[in-house]
Amino acid sequence: MKPIKPVFEQMTNDIKTIQKNVQIIAVTKQVGIERTREAIRAGIRHLGENRPEGLAAKRAAITDEVSWHFIGTLQTRKVKEVINQIDFLHSLDRMSLAKEIQKRANHQVDCFVQVNISQEESKSGLAPEETLQFIKSLEDFDKIRIVGLMTMAPNTTDENTIRQVFKGLKALQMEVEAKNWQHAPCTECSMGMSNDYLIAAQEGATFVRIGTALVGTESEA
């Protein structure tokens, strides 16, 4: 696999030519602990996992000061294993999950509400028209702070289709932000992955989630 540092530096430079306020999350779900440590040595400070087991193993082995992001669908029964090990959750999409976070968390968790902008049946997330009411309903959940919205673009090479999805999330994020809800500052957009992160940056992403293009994959991971 390629060394991570030059790849990370190139990605950072490419993104900064578009906008400066974008954080790269290295999605380390398909690599092991040593490769994750290499990512940290390269200067990466945001790490993303999508399985409780992978998160637990890396949290136990890595003591560096990094922010941990859970980016996958979180089953309600797994909340107790995950929620106090992370700084950000990118997949809040239902009230049952919010209630379990409220019950299990011992600190306030920064959450992204997942929105299915493309309205694909294969994707999780709230419908756009449900999003504001859902966020408003979380007002009394003191363990949850809605920092932004998250979406995934369709798996397509049609740049315009991808761009429209990201535009839709950005517009919705700004609509929530304008409400000035104390529990939901909603200033962030988590969108863009290995194949489309530059388009996401152009359309207002503040966090991009990059796995294979940045850290690669390992068969043993």
Phi and psi in degrees as GROMACS dihedral restraints (atoms count N, CA, C in turn):
[ dihedral_restraints ]
;  ai    aj    ak    al  type     phi  dphi    fc
    3     4     5     6     1   -69.3    20    10
    4     5     6     7     1   148.3    20    10
    6     7     8     9     1   -57.8    20    10
    7     8     9    10     1   141.7    20    10
    9    10    11    12     1   -77.0    20    10
   10    11    12    13     1   -37.1    20    10
   12    13    14    15     1   -57.2    20    10
   13    14    15    16     1   -50.8    20    10
   15    16    17    18     1   -64.4    20    10
   16    17    18    19     1   -32.8    20    10
   18    19    20    21     1   -66.0    20    10
   19    20    21    22     1   -45.4    20    10
   21    22    23    24     1   -61.7    20    10
   22    23    24    25     1   -43.6    20    10
   24    25    26    27     1   -63.8    20    10
   25    26    27    28     1   -40.4    20    10
   27    28    29    30     1   -66.4    20    10
   28    29    30    31     1   -44.3    20    10
   30    31    32    33     1   -60.3    20    10
   31    32    33    34     1   -43.6    20    10
   33    34    35    36     1   -60.8    20    10
   34    35    36    37     1   -45.4    20    10
   36    37    38    39     1   -63.4    20    10
   37    38    39    40     1   -42.0    20    10
   39    40    41    42     1   -62.5    20    10
   40    41    42    43     1   -42.1    20    10
   42    43    44    45     1   -68.2    20    10
   43    44    45    46     1   -40.8    20    10
   45    46    47    48     1   -64.5    20    10
   46    47    48    49     1   -23.7    20    10
   48    49    50    51     1   -70.5    20    10
   49    50    51    52     1   -16.6    20    10
   51    52    53    54     1   -97.0    20    10
   52    53    54    55     1   -55.2    20    10
   54    55    56    57     1  -158.8    20    10
   55    56    57    58     1   152.1    20    10
   57    58    59    60     1   -87.8    20    10
   58    59    60    61     1   -26.2    20    10
   60    61    62    63     1   -94.0    20    10
   61    62    63    64     1    56.6    20    10
   63    64    65    66     1  -123.7    20    10
   64    65    66    67     1   127.3    20    10
   66    67    68    69     1   -98.4    20    10
   67    68    69    70     1   133.0    20    10
   69    70    71    72     1   -92.3    20    10
   70    71    72    73     1   122.4    20    10
   72    73    74    75     1   -96.4    20    10
   73    74    75    76     1   120.6    20    10
   75    76    77    78     1   -82.4    20    10
   76    77    78    79     1   113.9    20    10
   78    79    80    81     1   -84.3    20    10
   79    80    81    82     1   105.6    20    10
   81    82    83    84     1   -99.9    20    10
   82    83    84    85     1    17.2    20    10
   84    85    86    87     1   -64.3    20    10
   85    86    87    88     1   -24.6    20    10
   87    88    89    90     1  -106.9    20    10
   88    89    90    91     1    13.4    20    10
   90    91    92    93     1  -128.5    20    10
   91    92    93    94     1   162.2    20    10
   93    94    95    96     1   -89.8    20    10
   94    95    96    97     1  -171.2    20    10
   96    97    98    99     1   -66.4    20    10
   97    98    99   100     1   -42.0    20    10
   99   100   101   102     1   -65.8    20    10
  100   101   102   103     1   -40.5    20    10
  102   103   104   105     1   -66.0    20    10
  103   104   105   106     1   -35.7    20    10
  105   106   107   108     1   -65.5    20    10
  106   107   108   109     1   -39.7    20    10
  108   109   110   111     1   -63.6    20    10
  109   110   111   112     1   -36.4    20    10
  111   112   113   114     1   -62.0    20    10
  112   113   114   115     1   -39.4    20    10
  114   115   116   117     1   -61.3    20    10
  115   116   117   118     1   -40.9    20    10
  117   118   119   120     1   -66.0    20    10
  118   119   120   121     1   -42.7    20    10
  120   121   122   123     1   -63.0    20    10
  121   122   123   124     1   -26.9    20    10
  123   124   125   126     1   -75.5    20    10
  124   125   126   127     1    -9.2    20    10
  126   127   128   129     1   109.7    20    10
  127   128   129   130     1     2.3    20    10
  129   130   131   132     1   -77.0    20    10
  130   131   132   133     1   133.5    20    10
  132   133   134   135     1  -122.6    20    10
  133   134   135   136     1     4.2    20    10
  135   136   137   138     1  -126.3    20    10
  136   137   138   139     1   121.7    20    10
  138   139   140   141     1  -120.8    20    10
  139   140   141   142     1   137.9    20    10
  141   142   143   144     1  -119.8    20    10
  142   143   144   145     1   133.7    20    10
  144   145   146   147     1  -128.7    20    10
  145   146   147   148     1   154.8    20    10
  147   148   149   150     1  -126.1    20    10
  148   149   150   151     1     6.3    20    10
  150   151   152   153     1  -129.8    20    10
  151   152   153   154     1   134.3    20    10
  153   154   155   156     1   -55.6    20    10
  154   155   156   157     1   -37.5    20    10
  156   157   158   159     1   -66.8    20    10
  157   158   159   160     1   -43.6    20    10
  159   160   161   162     1   -64.7    20    10
  160   161   162   163     1   -40.5    20    10
  162   163   164   165     1   -61.6    20    10
  163   164   165   166     1   -47.0    20    10
  165   166   167   168     1   -62.3    20    10
  166   167   168   169     1   -42.5    20    10
  168   169   170   171     1   -64.2    20    10
  169   170   171   172     1   -42.7    20    10
  171   172   173   174     1   -73.9    20    10
  172   173   174   175     1   -38.0    20    10
  174   175   176   177     1   -62.3    20    10
  175   176   177   178     1   -36.4    20    10
  177   178   179   180     1   -69.4    20    10
  178   179   180   181     1   -30.9    20    10
  180   181   182   183     1   -95.3    20    10
  181   182   183   184     1   -23.1    20    10
  183   184   185   186     1  -110.5    20    10
  184   185   186   187     1   122.6    20    10
  186   187   188   189     1  -107.9    20    10
  187   188   189   190     1     0.0    20    10
  189   190   191   192     1   -64.1    20    10
  190   191   192   193     1   156.3    20    10
  192   193   194   195     1   -78.2    20    10
  193   194   195   196     1    98.3    20    10
  195   196   197   198     1  -135.9    20    10
  196   197   198   199     1   163.2    20    10
  198   199   200   201     1   -98.3    20    10
  199   200   201   202     1   131.9    20    10
  201   202   203   204     1  -103.0    20    10
  202   203   204   205     1   129.2    20    10
  204   205   206   207     1  -116.9    20    10
  205   206   207   208     1   131.2    20    10
  207   208   209   210     1   -99.7    20    10
  208   209   210   211     1   117.5    20    10
  210   211   212   213     1  -111.5    20    10
  211   212   213   214     1    -2.5    20    10
  213   214   215   216     1  -100.3    20    10
  214   215   216   217     1   174.6    20    10
  216   217   218   219     1   -60.7    20    10
  217   218   219   220     1   130.0    20    10
  219   220   221   222     1  -107.1    20    10
  220   221   222   223     1   113.7    20    10
  222   223   224   225     1   -69.0    20    10
  223   224   225   226     1   141.3    20    10
  225   226   227   228     1   -55.7    20    10
  226   227   228   229     1   -39.7    20    10
  228   229   230   231     1   -70.9    20    10
  229   230   231   232     1   -12.0    20    10
  231   232   233   234     1   -99.4    20    10
  232   233   234   235     1    -3.0    20    10
  234   235   236   237     1   -56.9    20    10
  235   236   237   238     1   -43.8    20    10
  237   238   239   240     1   -62.8    20    10
  238   239   240   241     1   -24.4    20    10
  240   241   242   243     1   -82.1    20    10
  241   242   243   244     1   -21.9    20    10
  243   244   245   246     1  -110.5    20    10
  244   245   246   247     1   -42.1    20    10
  246   247   248   249     1   -64.4    20    10
  247   248   249   250     1   -30.3    20    10
  249   250   251   252     1   -92.3    20    10
  250   251   252   253     1     8.4    20    10
  252   253   254   255     1  -107.6    20    10
  253   254   255   256     1    -0.3    20    10
  255   256   257   258     1  -125.7    20    10
  256   257   258   259     1   160.7    20    10
  258   259   260   261     1  -101.4    20    10
  259   260   261   262     1   -31.6    20    10
  261   262   263   264     1  -135.1    20    10
  262   263   264   265     1   139.0    20    10
  264   265   266   267     1  -115.4    20    10
  265   266   267   268     1   127.7    20    10
  267   268   269   270     1  -102.0    20    10
  268   269   270   271     1    10.1    20    10
  270   271   272   273     1  -138.3    20    10
  271   272   273   274     1    36.9    20    10
  273   274   275   276     1   -75.3    20    10
  274   275   276   277     1   118.9    20    10
  276   277   278   279     1  -145.5    20    10
  277   278   279   280     1    10.5    20    10
  279   280   281   282     1  -161.6    20    10
  280   281   282   283     1   154.5    20    10
  282   283   284   285     1   -67.4    20    10
  283   284   285   286     1   -35.8    20    10
  285   286   287   288     1   -60.8    20    10
  286   287   288   289     1   -35.8    20    10
  288   289   290   291     1   -69.8    20    10
  289   290   291   292     1   -43.0    20    10
  291   292   293   294     1   -59.5    20    10
  292   293   294   295     1   -42.6    20    10
  294   295   296   297     1   -64.7    20    10
  295   296   297   298     1   -38.1    20    10
  297   298   299   300     1   -71.0    20    10
  298   299   300   301     1   -37.7    20    10
  300   301   302   303     1   -61.2    20    10
  301   302   303   304     1   -46.2    20    10
  303   304   305   306     1   -58.2    20    10
  304   305   306   307     1   -36.7    20    10
  306   307   308   309     1   -74.5    20    10
  307   308   309   310     1   -37.3    20    10
  309   310   311   312     1   -99.8    20    10
  310   311   312   313     1   -24.4    20    10
  312   313   314   315     1   -73.8    20    10
  313   314   315   316     1   139.3    20    10
  315   316   317   318     1  -105.4    20    10
  316   317   318   319     1     7.6    20    10
  318   319   320   321     1  -150.4    20    10
  319   320   321   322     1   163.5    20    10
  321   322   323   324     1   -71.9    20    10
  322   323   324   325     1   129.0    20    10
  324   325   326   327     1  -105.4    20    10
  325   326   327   328     1   131.3    20    10
  327   328   329   330     1   -78.5    20    10
  328   329   330   331     1   119.4    20    10
  330   331   332   333     1  -119.9    20    10
  331   332   333   334     1   143.0    20    10
  333   334   335   336     1  -102.1    20    10
  334   335   336   337     1   131.8    20    10
  336   337   338   339     1   -82.5    20    10
  337   338   339   340     1   127.2    20    10
  339   340   341   342     1   -84.1    20    10
  340   341   342   343     1   127.2    20    10
  342   343   344   345     1  -120.7    20    10
  343   344   345   346     1   131.8    20    10
  345   346   347   348     1   -90.8    20    10
  346   347   348   349     1    76.1    20    10
  348   349   350   351     1   -60.3    20    10
  349   350   351   352     1   -40.9    20    10
  351   352   353   354     1   -75.4    20    10
  352   353   354   355     1   -13.2    20    10
  354   355   356   357     1    56.2    20    10
  355   356   357   358     1    38.4    20    10
  357   358   359   360     1   -82.4    20    10
  358   359   360   361     1   136.8    20    10
  360   361   362   363     1   -63.6    20    10
  361   362   363   364     1   -26.6    20    10
  363   364   365   366     1   -78.8    20    10
  364   365   366   367     1    -7.9    20    10
  366   367   368   369     1  -107.9    20    10
  367   368   369   370     1   144.7    20    10
  369   370   371   372     1   -80.7    20    10
  370   371   372   373     1   169.6    20    10
  372   373   374   375     1   121.5    20    10
  373   374   375   376     1   158.8    20    10
  375   376   377   378     1   -73.6    20    10
  376   377   378   379     1   151.7    20    10
  378   379   380   381     1   -68.8    20    10
  379   380   381   382     1   146.5    20    10
  381   382   383   384     1   -52.1    20    10
  382   383   384   385     1   -40.2    20    10
  384   385   386   387     1   -72.4    20    10
  385   386   387   388     1   -12.7    20    10
  387   388   389   390     1   -92.1    20    10
  388   389   390   391     1   -12.6    20    10
  390   391   392   393     1   -68.3    20    10
  391   392   393   394     1   -47.4    20    10
  393   394   395   396     1   -61.9    20    10
  394   395   396   397     1   -45.1    20    10
  396   397   398   399     1   -64.6    20    10
  397   398   399   400     1   -38.6    20    10
  399   400   401   402     1   -61.7    20    10
  400   401   402   403     1   -47.4    20    10
  402   403   404   405     1   -64.0    20    10
  403   404   405   406     1   -41.5    20    10
  405   406   407   408     1   -59.5    20    10
  406   407   408   409     1   -36.7    20    10
  408   409   410   411     1   -69.8    20    10
  409   410   411   412     1    -9.7    20    10
  411   412   413   414     1   -92.4    20    10
  412   413   414   415     1     9.1    20    10
  414   415   416   417     1   -55.5    20    10
  415   416   417   418     1   -36.1    20    10
  417   418   419   420     1   -94.3    20    10
  418   419   420   421     1     7.8    20    10
  420   421   422   423     1   -90.7    20    10
  421   422   423   424     1    93.9    20    10
  423   424   425   426     1   -75.7    20    10
  424   425   426   427     1    -8.7    20    10
  426   427   428   429     1   -92.7    20    10
  427   428   429   430     1     1.0    20    10
  429   430   431   432     1  -123.8    20    10
  430   431   432   433     1   127.6    20    10
  432   433   434   435     1  -121.4    20    10
  433   434   435   436     1   123.0    20    10
  435   436   437   438     1   -85.7    20    10
  436   437   438   439     1   103.6    20    10
  438   439   440   441     1   -90.9    20    10
  439   440   441   442     1   -15.6    20    10
  441   442   443   444     1   178.1    20    10
  442   443   444   445     1  -170.0    20    10
  444   445   446   447     1  -120.1    20    10
  445   446   447   448     1   154.0    20    10
  447   448   449   450     1  -131.0    20    10
  448   449   450   451     1   143.5    20    10
  450   451   452   453     1  -148.6    20    10
  451   452   453   454     1   166.7    20    10
  453   454   455   456     1  -123.1    20    10
  454   455   456   457     1   135.1    20    10
  456   457   458   459     1   -78.9    20    10
  457   458   459   460     1   159.4    20    10
  459   460   461   462     1   -61.9    20    10
  460   461   462   463     1   154.1    20    10
  462   463   464   465     1   -82.0    20    10
  463   464   465   466     1    85.8    20    10
  465   466   467   468     1  -146.2    20    10
  466   467   468   469     1   158.7    20    10
  468   469   470   471     1   -94.6    20    10
  469   470   471   472     1     1.2    20    10
  471   472   473   474     1   -78.8    20    10
  472   473   474   475     1   101.0    20    10
  474   475   476   477     1   -60.1    20    10
  475   476   477   478     1   -36.8    20    10
  477   478   479   480     1   -65.0    20    10
  478   479   480   481     1   -38.7    20    10
  480   481   482   483     1   -62.6    20    10
  481   482   483   484     1   -45.7    20    10
  483   484   485   486     1   -60.8    20    10
  484   485   486   487     1   -46.0    20    10
  486   487   488   489     1   -61.4    20    10
  487   488   489   490     1   -40.0    20    10
  489   490   491   492     1   -66.2    20    10
  490   491   492   493     1   -35.2    20    10
  492   493   494   495     1   -63.8    20    10
  493   494   495   496     1   -46.1    20    10
  495   496   497   498     1   -66.7    20    10
  496   497   498   499     1   -38.5    20    10
  498   499   500   501     1   -59.9    20    10
  499   500   501   502     1   -40.8    20    10
  501   502   503   504     1   -63.1    20    10
  502   503   504   505     1   -42.1    20    10
  504   505   506   507     1   -66.4    20    10
  505   506   507   508     1   -42.4    20    10
  507   508   509   510     1   -61.8    20    10
  508   509   510   511     1   -42.0    20    10
  510   511   512   513     1   -63.3    20    10
  511   512   513   514     1   -41.4    20    10
  513   514   515   516     1   -68.3    20    10
  514   515   516   517     1   -40.2    20    10
  516   517   518   519     1   -59.5    20    10
  517   518   519   520     1   -43.1    20    10
  519   520   521   522     1   -67.0    20    10
  520   521   522   523     1   -32.7    20    10
  522   523   524   525     1   -65.8    20    10
  523   524   525   526     1   -42.6    20    10
  525   526   527   528     1   -66.9    20    10
  526   527   528   529     1   -45.4    20    10
  528   529   530   531     1   -55.9    20    10
  529   530   531   532     1   -39.0    20    10
  531   532   533   534     1   -66.1    20    10
  532   533   534   535     1   -16.6    20    10
  534   535   536   537     1   -71.6    20    10
  535   536   537   538     1   -19.9    20    10
  537   538   539   540     1    57.3    20    10
  538   539   540   541     1    38.2    20    10
  540   541   542   543     1   -74.6    20    10
  541   542   543   544     1   130.5    20    10
  543   544   545   546     1   -61.3    20    10
  544   545   546   547     1   -36.5    20    10
  546   547   548   549     1   -82.7    20    10
  547   548   549   550     1    -7.0    20    10
  549   550   551   552     1  -142.0    20    10
  550   551   552   553     1    74.2    20    10
  552   553   554   555     1   -60.4    20    10
  553   554   555   556     1   -34.0    20    10
  555   556   557   558     1    46.9    20    10
  556   557   558   559     1    55.8    20    10
  558   559   560   561     1   -95.9    20    10
  559   560   561   562     1    -5.7    20    10
  561   562   563   564     1  -114.2    20    10
  562   563   564   565     1   153.1    20    10
  564   565   566   567     1  -127.3    20    10
  565   566   567   568     1   118.5    20    10
  567   568   569   570     1  -100.7    20    10
  568   569   570   571     1   103.7    20    10
  570   571   572   573     1  -160.0    20    10
  571   572   573   574     1   148.5    20    10
  573   574   575   576     1   102.5    20    10
  574   575   576   577     1   129.8    20    10
  576   577   578   579     1  -129.8    20    10
  577   578   579   580     1  -161.7    20    10
  579   580   581   582     1   -52.7    20    10
  580   581   582   583     1   -39.7    20    10
  582   583   584   585     1   -88.9    20    10
  583   584   585   586     1   -14.7    20    10
  585   586   587   588     1  -140.0    20    10
  586   587   588   589     1    18.2    20    10
  588   589   590   591     1   -66.3    20    10
  589   590   591   592     1   -29.5    20    10
  591   592   593   594     1   -71.2    20    10
  592   593   594   595     1   -37.7    20    10
  594   595   596   597     1   -63.3    20    10
  595   596   597   598     1   -42.7    20    10
  597   598   599   600     1   -59.8    20    10
  598   599   600   601     1   -43.4    20    10
  600   601   602   603     1   -61.5    20    10
  601   602   603   604     1   -39.2    20    10
  603   604   605   606     1   -62.7    20    10
  604   605   606   607     1   -29.8    20    10
  606   607   608   609     1  -100.4    20    10
  607   608   609   610     1    11.1    20    10
  609   610   611   612     1   107.3    20    10
  610   611   612   613     1    14.1    20    10
  612   613   614   615     1   -60.7    20    10
  613   614   615   616     1   144.3    20    10
  615   616   617   618     1  -113.2    20    10
  616   617   618   619     1   -18.6    20    10
  618   619   620   621     1  -131.4    20    10
  619   620   621   622     1   132.6    20    10
  621   622   623   624     1  -120.2    20    10
  622   623   624   625     1   144.1    20    10
  624   625   626   627     1  -112.0    20    10
  625   626   627   628     1   104.0    20    10
  627   628   629   630     1  -118.8    20    10
  628   629   630   631     1   122.0    20    10
  630   631   632   633     1  -108.2    20    10
  631   632   633   634     1   -89.1    20    10
  633   634   635   636     1   -59.5    20    10
  634   635   636   637     1   -37.8    20    10
  636   637   638   639     1   -67.8    20    10
  637   638   639   640     1   -18.5    20    10
  639   640   641   642     1  -106.7    20    10
  640   641   642   643     1   -53.6    20    10
  642   643   644   645     1  -107.3    20    10
  643   644   645   646     1    -9.4    20    10
  645   646   647   648     1    77.8    20    10
  646   647   648   649     1  -161.6    20    10
  648   649   650   651     1  -135.9    20    10
  649   650   651   652     1   155.9    20    10
  651   652   653   654     1  -130.0    20    10
  652   653   654   655     1   133.4    20    10
  654   655   656   657     1   -62.8    20    10
  655   656   657   658     1   -26.7    20    10
  657   658   659   660     1   -87.8    20    10
  658   659   660   661     1    -6.3    20    10
